[in-house]
Amino acid sequence: MSQYTPETTGEQVAADCQAQIKNKTVLITGASPGGLGANFAKVIAKHEPASILLATRDLSKAEITAKEISELSPKVRVRSIKLDLTSLKQVRAAADEINSLNEKIDVIVNNAGIMGPAHSKTVDGIESQFGTNHIGPFLFTNLLLSKQLGASSSGKLRIVNISSNGYRLSPIRFEDWNFDDGKTYNRWAAYGQSKTANMLFSRSLAQKLGSRGVTSVSVHPGISQTPLSKDLTMEDFMEIGPIDRTQGHASHWGHNVQYKTPSQAVATHPGCTWFVSHSADRLHCLDNNVLTASFLEYNGAYVAESKPQSDKTVHCWGRDAIDAERLWALSEGIIDQKFDY
């Protein structure tokens, strides 16, 4: 396997991990054509996973992606499931449907999300970015875990939560997570809070379930032009600059954004899905059924450019164990359901 760089493509990493991809069942949320989830699905499809489950709000778009997957690899089973992360009721229905399939899921990639919209709330009254990017995936993942962990005591499960370096824009606002019903809303603080939540969720999963074979990381895929940003203007993105200056993120001052191609943007997806790290500078593929001390060392890590990031370089609010536990309790309170692991 060659060394990975910011220019590394998803195809290259998937080829390195082809032996680990083969015959696995992978669940991906968010599968609209042109998005990272769809691109990731097509990248791994060439290496014969047993099954790819596409969980997405718009089934018509998922069917386009499913057709593309089938054309690339006709032997791969592909199934589309409706998943609307803005409705806790529908999230439960989606989880029930998937659990009824009796699939042994090897990998869950929580890829679906939104970025920087004007203020709105989900049908359950949750600020839309926190609800879509964290609360919905929190409930969905835990409902699947409850079934998967009971299915086989020896089963291993990987959970990849797609985050962003935008987490730097806000910690979890524990006293005002819902932005006072919009009165204190800032689109980028809300986005940052939701991406911090993705990181802390991975930390919690690693801490609570690592001993039972669950491994989880959060991922910064890089910046690329996908449907995620289709409704945002350049003026909207320019609002980020003053926040970075006020908060002292000098490495983001006045620098041109380095865009990735869609292929480069999903390079870290397969690297994190089938990774074990034996060194600080790269991820190595390893079968789900093998766990080593070096792998577990990075359970719960934040990964960018296919490299687990040192805690020394991650802002404290994205890795703090106490905040992770507080967020777990907050999330359980919002959905009115406990998951005792």
CORLINPE-V502884 format. One record per residue. N is the residue number from 1. RES is the residue in one small letter. SS is DSSP state (~ for helix, > for strand, _ for the rest). OMEGA is omega in whole degrees, 0 to 359 (NA if undefined). Layout:
# CORLINPE-V502884
{{N:RES:SS:OMEGA} {N:RES:SS:OMEGA}}
This chain:
# CORLINPE-V502884
{{1:m:_:180} {2:s:_:176} {3:q:_:180} {4:y:_:180} {5:t:_:176} {6:p:_:180} {7:e:_:180} {8:t:_:181} {9:t:_:176} {10:g:~:179} {11:e:~:180} {12:q:~:182} {13:v:~:179} {14:a:~:177} {15:a:~:177} {16:d:~:185} {17:c:_:188} {18:q:~:180} {19:a:~:180} {20:q:~:179} {21:i:~:186} {22:k:_:175} {23:n:_:177} {24:k:_:173} {25:t:>:186} {26:v:>:176} {27:l:>:182} {28:i:>:174} {29:t:>:183} {30:g:_:186} {31:a:_:180} {32:s:_:178} {33:p:_:181} {34:g:_:179} {35:g:_:183} {36:l:~:180} {37:g:~:179} {38:a:~:179} {39:n:~:178} {40:f:~:180} {41:a:~:181} {42:k:~:179} {43:v:~:182} {44:i:~:183} {45:a:~:182} {46:k:_:185} {47:h:_:168} {48:e:_:166} {49:p:_:180} {50:a:_:187} {51:s:>:173} {52:i:>:177} {53:l:>:181} {54:l:>:181} {55:a:>:188} {56:t:>:183} {57:r:_:185} {58:d:_:184} {59:l:~:180} {60:s:~:177} {61:k:~:178} {62:a:~:180} {63:e:~:175} {64:i:~:178} {65:t:~:180} {66:a:~:179} {67:k:~:178} {68:e:~:178} {69:i:~:182} {70:s:~:178} {71:e:~:179} {72:l:~:185} {73:s:_:187} {74:p:_:183} {75:k:_:182} {76:v:_:174} {77:r:>:180} {78:v:>:179} {79:r:>:178} {80:s:>:180} {81:i:>:178} {82:k:>:178} {83:l:_:177} {84:d:_:185} {85:l:_:179} {86:t:_:180} {87:s:_:180} {88:l:~:177} {89:k:~:182} {90:q:~:175} {91:v:~:179} {92:r:~:179} {93:a:~:179} {94:a:~:179} {95:a:~:178} {96:d:~:180} {97:e:~:180} {98:i:~:180} {99:n:~:180} {100:s:~:180} {101:l:_:182} {102:n:_:174} {103:e:_:169} {104:k:_:183} {105:i:_:179} {106:d:_:186} {107:v:>:170} {108:i:>:176} {109:v:>:178} {110:n:>:187} {111:n:_:185} {112:a:_:178} {113:g:_:177} {114:i:_:183} {115:m:_:167} {116:g:_:178} {117:p:_:168} {118:a:_:185} {119:h:_:171} {120:s:_:180} {121:k:>:175} {122:t:_:180} {123:v:_:179} {124:d:_:176} {125:g:_:181} {126:i:_:175} {127:e:>:196} {128:s:~:182} {129:q:~:177} {130:f:~:181} {131:g:~:184} {132:t:~:186} {133:n:~:181} {134:h:~:188} {135:i:~:177} {136:g:~:177} {137:p:~:178} {138:f:~:180} {139:l:~:182} {140:f:~:182} {141:t:~:181} {142:n:~:177} {143:l:~:177} {144:l:~:179} {145:l:~:181} {146:s:~:178} {147:k:~:185} {148:q:~:180} {149:l:~:179} {150:g:~:185} {151:a:~:183} {152:s:_:181} {153:s:_:182} {154:s:_:184} {155:g:_:177} {156:k:_:183} {157:l:>:176} {158:r:>:176} {159:i:>:180} {160:v:>:179} {161:n:>:182} {162:i:>:180} {163:s:_:180} {164:s:_:173} {165:n:~:172} {166:g:~:176} {167:y:~:182} {168:r:~:187} {169:l:~:178} {170:s:_:167} {171:p:_:173} {172:i:_:180} {173:r:_:190} {174:f:_:182} {175:e:_:182} {176:d:_:183} {177:w:_:182} {178:n:_:174} {179:f:~:176} {180:d:~:181} {181:d:~:175} {182:g:~:184} {183:k:_:180} {184:t:_:188} {185:y:_:167} {186:n:_:188} {187:r:~:185} {188:w:~:172} {189:a:~:179} {190:a:~:177} {191:y:~:179} {192:g:~:178} {193:q:~:183} {194:s:~:179} {195:k:~:171} {196:t:~:179} {197:a:~:177} {198:n:~:181} {199:m:~:181} {200:l:~:177} {201:f:~:177} {202:s:~:178} {203:r:~:181} {204:s:~:179} {205:l:~:179} {206:a:~:182} {207:q:~:186} {208:k:~:191} {209:l:~:179} {210:g:~:181} {211:s:~:179} {212:r:~:174} {213:g:_:177} {214:v:>:175} {215:t:>:185} {216:s:>:174} {217:v:>:170} {218:s:>:191} {219:v:>:165} {220:h:>:185} {221:p:_:187} {222:g:_:185} {223:i:>:177} {224:s:>:181} {225:q:_:181} {226:t:_:177} {227:p:~:181} {228:l:~:186} {229:s:~:189} {230:k:_:183} {231:d:_:181} {232:l:_:179} {233:t:_:177} {234:m:~:178} {235:e:~:177} {236:d:~:181} {237:f:~:180} {238:m:~:176} {239:e:~:181} {240:i:~:184} {241:g:~:179} {242:p:~:177} {243:i:~:179} {244:d:~:180} {245:r:~:180} {246:t:~:183} {247:q:~:176} {248:g:_:178} {249:h:_:190} {250:a:~:180} {251:s:~:179} {252:h:~:181} {253:w:_:169} {254:g:_:180} {255:h:_:176} {256:n:_:179} {257:v:_:178} {258:q:_:182} {259:y:>:173} {260:k:>:170} {261:t:_:177} {262:p:~:180} {263:s:~:178} {264:q:~:184} {265:a:~:179} {266:v:_:180} {267:a:~:182} {268:t:~:179} {269:h:~:180} {270:p:~:178} {271:g:~:180} {272:c:~:182} {273:t:~:181} {274:w:_:187} {275:f:>:159} {276:v:>:183} {277:s:>:175} {278:h:>:179} {279:s:>:186} {280:a:_:190} {281:d:_:178} {282:r:>:178} {283:l:>:177} {284:h:>:181} {285:c:>:178} {286:l:_:180} {287:d:_:181} {288:n:_:186} {289:n:_:178} {290:v:_:176} {291:l:_:178} {292:t:_:179} {293:a:~:181} {294:s:~:176} {295:f:~:184} {296:l:~:177} {297:e:~:183} {298:y:_:176} {299:n:_:183} {300:g:_:186} {301:a:_:170} {302:y:>:188} {303:v:>:175} {304:a:>:182} {305:e:_:180} {306:s:_:179} {307:k:>:173} {308:p:>:183} {309:q:_:179} {310:s:_:176} {311:d:~:180} {312:k:~:182} {313:t:~:181} {314:v:_:179} {315:h:_:189} {316:c:~:184} {317:w:~:177} {318:g:~:184} {319:r:_:186} {320:d:_:184} {321:a:~:180} {322:i:~:177} {323:d:~:179} {324:a:~:179} {325:e:~:177} {326:r:~:179} {327:l:~:178} {328:w:~:180} {329:a:~:178} {330:l:~:182} {331:s:~:177} {332:e:~:179} {333:g:~:181} {334:i:~:182} {335:i:~:180} {336:d:_:177} {337:q:_:180} {338:k:_:175} {339:f:_:185} {340:d:_:177} {341:y:_:NA}}
